């Protein structure tokens, strides 16, 4: 479903890009970090919110 012309939310475009980059960053940090690295796991947890944001952006894509 596409939004009619003039109803596109420009902020949504920025939200999608930031979310996409954070999801890629989270997955690239997740695998090589050791189990004893506090800073590494802290960064993984900080970027973990992007999983919820990614699904929220899918919901926004259906916004009429």
C-alpha positions as CSV (number, residue, x, y, z in Angstrom):
1,X,0.0,0.0,0.0
2,X,1.5,3.3,-1.0
3,X,0.8,6.6,0.6
4,X,-0.9,9.3,-1.5
5,X,1.4,12.0,-2.9
6,X,2.3,14.6,-0.3
7,X,1.8,12.4,2.7
8,X,5.3,11.0,2.9
9,X,6.9,11.5,6.3
10,X,10.5,12.6,5.7
11,X,11.5,11.8,9.3
12,X,10.5,8.2,8.6
13,X,13.2,8.0,5.9
14,X,15.9,9.1,8.4
15,X,14.5,6.7,11.0
16,X,14.7,3.8,8.5
17,X,18.3,4.6,7.6
18,X,19.5,4.9,11.2
19,X,17.7,1.7,12.2
20,X,19.2,-0.2,9.3
21,X,22.7,1.0,10.1
22,X,22.3,0.2,13.8
23,X,21.0,-3.3,13.0
24,X,24.0,-4.0,10.7
25,X,26.3,-2.6,13.4
26,X,24.7,-4.7,16.1
27,X,25.1,-7.9,14.1
28,X,28.7,-7.1,13.1
29,X,29.7,-6.5,16.8
30,X,27.7,-9.4,18.2
31,X,29.7,-12.3,16.6
32,X,33.3,-11.3,17.3
33,X,32.8,-10.0,20.8
34,X,34.2,-12.3,23.6
35,X,32.0,-13.3,26.5
36,X,34.2,-11.4,29.0
37,X,34.2,-8.0,27.1
38,X,32.0,-5.7,29.1
39,X,32.4,-2.8,26.7
40,X,31.6,-5.1,23.7
41,X,28.4,-6.5,25.3
42,X,27.4,-3.0,26.5
43,X,27.5,-1.8,22.9
44,X,25.5,-4.9,21.7
45,X,22.8,-4.2,24.3
46,X,22.8,-0.5,23.4
47,X,22.2,-1.3,19.8
48,X,19.7,-4.1,20.7
49,X,16.8,-1.6,20.7
50,X,17.0,-1.5,16.9
51,X,15.3,-4.9,16.7
52,X,12.2,-3.4,18.0
53,X,12.7,-0.3,16.0
54,X,13.1,-2.4,12.8
55,X,9.7,-4.1,13.4
56,X,8.1,-0.7,14.3
57,X,9.4,0.7,11.0
58,X,7.7,-2.2,9.2
59,X,4.4,-1.1,10.9
60,X,5.0,2.5,9.8
61,X,5.4,1.3,6.2
62,X,1.7,0.4,6.3
63,X,0.6,3.7,7.7
64,X,-2.1,5.1,5.4
